[in-house]
Amino acid sequence: MTKDVDIVTFGCRLNAYESEVIRARAAEDGLSDAVVFNTCAVTNEAVRQARQAIRKARRERPGAMLIVTGCAAQIDPGAFAGMAEVDLVLGNAEKAAAGAYAPQPDLGRVRVNDIMSVRETAGRLIAKDLGGLKDRARAYVEVQNGCDHRCTFCIIPYGRGNSRSAPAGEVVDQVRKLAAQGYREVVLTGVDITSWGADLPGEPSLGQLTARILKLVPELPRLRLSSIDAAEIDPDLLRLFADEPRLMPYLHLSLQAGDDMILKRMKRRHLRADALKLIADVRAARPDVAFGADLIAGFPTETEAMFENTLSLVEEAGLSFLHVFPFSPRPGTPAARMPPVPRGQVKARAARLRQAGEAGLARHLSAQVGRTLMGLVERPGLARAEDFTEIAFEGPGATGEIAALTVHGHDGKRALATAAVLEAAE
């Protein structure tokens, strides 16, 4: 029987990063023969999948210790503690703490504190040893955690707590270490990274943090931002898109909808015109930029006309990479009490949004044909361009190298290319 520790990750890139922190912490604590489930609570489906995976793991590894953590465990620890398969439930504040995975029977099976009481910065979750990432093309640095906003559909603040920022010095040090380890690309990640700095002395901006990293770590070829709020982009960040080629020309926006009434009922901080202006401003500063977005289909009270406003936004904004979510009511959120859209309509609208996304991606890919793109090789034969275009290519290229790839076509999902000149990894 295997004695390995497996980490099963659900949800966002931040969770994926934190799973590597968990892996390192579990090794330090001497954990063996265990499966750790780092859960997501964004949708009911994500919670269902986690529970299903837990039951499957118990059947396949009857003697292993099963540990559940992450946002779903933080929000509803009793639901997982009530599963006979589960040995230990850890909250988000506990999952990377020293000794979390060492035997502590006196603390009981459920170790979940009030996440709203957490004041430590996200920097405490930055791993000192990212050896678990050694076979990956890029590394992630958590610069921020939590969220101070209360969108009516979102349960995540109750899983992550209020916004708190990692000090700039800690972030720069971590990025420098990663560059020294040979990473060619680093992604700044968090729950709401545009709020970075609001809780720090002087309230620095995300643009100021980004500029500091690029200035103090000149050996890093590529810096990328994870999903950002569509409500704003600070002037320093906008200038960097215009002036700094090492800042990757891609933004994934938390749009959620394209109809003003729905945006107000979601309690978002932007309207349709605000999102279009942000996109236009960034595109004017960096013409080669590409955009992705999160969109929700079938939010409560959404009429067909309201949905059409969201659907038309995909083409009007020139969105190339969509994450489409059928609305999923989360207990305890205001949206769960609003008049729902019939489930069949929700699924149909999500399908139409995905079709629009596929058309947007095809337009984007067609525009790449004939160009030579610099792709970070994620694994042999597959790379990611600066603007996040996925590229399937023929020719040499080891994971982590940057290759010049000449695009000759696409298959609707990724560009098809041939490797030209390969840049040696440092």
N, C-alpha and C positions, 0 to 999 in steps of 0.2 A: 504493500500500500504506500502511495506517495506521502512524503512528509513535507511537501512544498507548501508555501503560502501563496495562494492565488488571490488576486484582487480583481473583483468584477465591478466595472464602472458603468454607471448609467448617467445620461444627461450631458452637461456642458463641458467645454474645454477646461474650465476651472476645476471641475471634478476630476477630469483626466490628469491634470497636473497634481492635484492633491492626492490622487491615488498613488503617485510616485513618492510623495512625501510619506504617505501611510506605509508604503513598502519599505522605505528606509527605516522608519520608526519601528515597524514590526521586527525587522532584522536586529535592530539595536536592543529590542526588548526580549530577543530570543524566542519569538513566536515560531512554532512549527506546526505542520499538519493542520492548516486552517484555511478558510475561505473568508475574505472580507468583502462585503457588499457595500459599495459606496453609492448610495441611492440618490434618486432625483425625485422632486415633488412637483415639477412643472405641470404635469397632467396626471389624470387618474390612470391612464395607460402606462405611464412610467412606473407608478407604484405597483400596478398589477404585474408588470414584467419583473419587477424586483422580487415580489412574493413568489412568482412562478419559478424564478431562477433559484431562490432559496430552497424550495421544495425539491427541485431537480438535484441540487448539490447534495442534499441530505441523502437522496437515493443513491447517488453515485459515490459519495464519500461518507459512509455511515459513521466512521470514527473521527472525522475532522471536526474541529471547532468552527462553528459558523458565527461570524460577527457581522452585525448590521450597523452601518453608520450613514452619514450624509443627510441631505435635507429631509427626506421622507421620515427617517428615523428621528430627526430633531423635532419635526412637527407632530408626529404621532407615534411616540415610542411605545405606547401600550399596544398598538396594533401588531408590532413586530415582537414585542415581549410575549404576546399571547400565542405566538406560533411555537409549537412544540419543537420545531427544527432549530430554533435560534438559541444560541448559548449566551450571547452578550450583545447589548445594544449601547452604542456610543453616540453622543451628540456631536454636532459639528465643532464645538469648542474643545471637545475631548479627543477627537480622532487623531490629532497629531501631537498630543501632549506626551511628555516623557513618562514612560511606564504604563501607557495606556493599554499595551498589549502584553504586559507582564501579569502573572497571576496576582489578583487582588480580590480574593473571595469576600473579604469584609465589606467591599464596596457594592456588592450585589450584582445582579444581572443587568440592571439598567443604570447607566451613568450619563444622564442628560441634564445639563444645567440650563438655566434661563438664558437663552442666547441674547436677549435684549440687555442683559447686564454685562456682556462682554465689552471691554474697552481696549483690549490689546489690539495693536495694529496688525494688519495682514502680514507684515514683515516677519512676524514670528513663525509664519508657516512657510517661509522661504527655506528650501532644503539646503543644508550645508554640503550634502553629498548627493548629486543627481546621477549617480552611477546607473540607476534604473533606466535612465534615458539614453544610455550610451549608444544604442542601436537606432536611435531616431534621428531624423534629419534636422529637426528644430527643437528648441527648448522654450519652456514657458516660465515666466516670472510673475507671480501673483503680487500685484502692486496695490490691490484694494480688495476689500471684502464687505459684504453687507450692502444694504440699500436704505436710503432715507425716504424714498418715495412710496406711495401706497396706491399703485394702480389697482383698479377695482377687481381685476381678474387674477391678480398675482398673489401667490402664497409665499413666495421666496423670501421676503423680508422676515417672515416668521421662522424660516429655516436658517437664515444667514445672519440675522440681527441688523443693527444699524450700520451705516457706512463708517469704515475706518481705513485709514491709509497707511501704507508702508512708508517710512521715511525715505526721502530721495537718496540719501547716502547708502542705505542698505540695498536699495534697488540697483544703484550703479555698481556697487561692489559685486552683487550677484551676477549682473550682466557681464562684468569684466571676467569673473571666474568662468562663466560659460564660454565666452569667446576664447579664453585660454585653453579650455578643454577641446576646442576645435569646432564648436557650433558656428555655423555661418549665418543662422537666423535665430532671433529671439522674438518671442511674442509677449507683449504686455497684456496680462489678463486680469480679470476680476469680475465682480457682479455688476458694477456700474462704474466703469473706469473713468468716465467723464467727471465723476464727482471726486476723483483723486485730489487730495490736497486741501479740501474744504475744512478738514478737522486738524490740519497741521498749522504751526505758527506761520503767519503771513499769508495763509491760504494760497499757496502756489497752484498753478494750473497744470493740467495734463500736458499741455504744450510745453510748459517750462521743464517738466520732468523729461519729456521726450528729447528736448534740445540738450539738456544736461547729459543724458545718456550718449547721444550721438557725438557730443563734444569730448566727453571724458573717456569714451571707449571707441577710439577711431579705428581700431582693428576689427570691429564688428561690421561685416558687409551689409547685413539686412536686419532692419528692425520693423516689426509689424505690430499693429494694434488689433485687439480682439473686438468684439461687438461694442458699439458705442450708442449712446442715447441720441436720438434724432433731434432733440430739443436745441442743441447748441454745439458749436465748435469754437474753441477759444482762438483769439487772433494769433497767438504764438503757434498753435498747431497748424492753422491755415497757412502761415508763412513757411512753416517747415515743409508742407506738401509742395509748395512752390519752389523752394530753394534746396531741399535736401534729398538727393536721389537715393540715399540709403534708407529713407522712410518709405516703406512699400506702398505703392499706389492702389490700395484697396481698403474700403471701409464697409463693414457689415453694420447696418443700421437697425436699431430697434424701432421699426415703424409701427407695426401691429395693425394699422388700418389706414385707409386713404379717404375716409369720410369724416368731416369735422364733428358731426353729432356723435358718431361712434367714438371718436377720439376723446370727446368731452366726457362721455359716459364711462370710458375706460379710465378717466382721470389722468390722461397723458398730458405732458407739458408742452406739446407742440400741436399745431394744426397742419393741414395738408400743405398750405402755402409755405409754412416754415420749413418743412422737409424738402420741398422742391427748391427753396432758396439755398438751403445748406448744400444740397447736391450740386446746384449750379455754381455756387461759390468755390467748392472744392474742385469741380471740373474746370473752372476757369483758371484756378491756380495750378492744376496738374491735369492736362488734357488726357493723359493716358490712364487715368484712374478708372477703376471698376467698382461697382457697388453691389452688395448683397443686402438682404433684408429679412427680418422676421415679420410674418403676416399671420393674423388670426382670421379664420373664416367662421362665419356664423355666430358672431358675438350677440348676446341677447339684445333684442329689439331691432336687429339689423334687417332692414327691408331690402328688396331686390335692388332698388335704386342706390341705397347706401353701399351695398356690396359692389355694384358696378363702379362706384367711385374708387373702391380699393382695387378692383380688377384693372381699371384703366391706369392706375398709378404705376403699374409695373412697366408699361411701355413708355408712359410720359416721363418717368424718372430715369428710364434706361437701366432698369435693374437686371443684373445678369445671374445672380445666385440667390435663390429664394429658399427660406425655411418656412414651410406652410404648416400651421397648426389648426386642426379643427377645434373650435372652442370646446374646452373641457371644464365644467364647473367644479371649482375647488371649494369644499365645505369651509365656511368661515370667511369667505370673501364676499364683498357686496354684489359682485356680478352673479354669484350663485343664487341670489334672491331676485334677480331681474327676470322679466318674461323671456323664456327661452325661444330660440328658433327651433322648429322641428328637426329632429336628428337627421332625417333623410336629406333635408335642405343643407344642413351643416356639411355633411359629407360631400354632397354634390358641389357646393361652392368651393370646398377645399380642393376637389378634383379640378375645377375650372381654374383656380389660382395656380395649381401645379402645372397645368397645361400652359398658362401664360408664362410661368417661370421657365418652362422648357423652351418656349419660343424665344424668350429673352436670352437664354443661354446660347441657343443656336445662332441668334444674330451676333452675339459677342464672339462666338467661335469662328463664324464666317469672316469676321473682320480681322482675325489673326492669320488667316491663310496668306502665305507669302512672306510673313514676318519671321525674323529670328528673335526668339525670346530667351531670356536668361532664366533657366529653370533650376530650382533647388531639387536635387534628386532625393525623393522620399524612399524609393527602393529601386533597384535596377529596372529600367524600362518605364518608370513613372516619376514625373517631376511636377513641381508647382511653380508657375511663373510669378513674376513680381506682382502682377495684378490678380493673383490667386487662380488663374486659369490652370486647370489640370491638363497635363501633357503626357500622352503615351508616346514613347519614342523608341527608335531603333538605334543601336550603337552603344558605345561604352558609357559608363557612368555609375559610380559607386554611391551608396547612400551618403548624403551629406555634402557631396560635391555640387558645384554650380556649373551647369553645362549650357553652351550656346546651342539652341535647338531650332532648326528651321522647319516651320509649320507648312505642311503640304495638304492638309485637309482636316476633317473632324468627323466624329461619329455621333454628334448630337449631345454628347456628354463631356467629351474631352477633345483637345486638339491632338492631331496626329503629326509627328515630327521625326526628323532625323538628326542625330547628334552631329554637331560640327566640331568646334574647338572645345575641349574640356578644360576647365580651370582646376588645377590641383588643389585639393583641400590642404589647409595649413595644419 
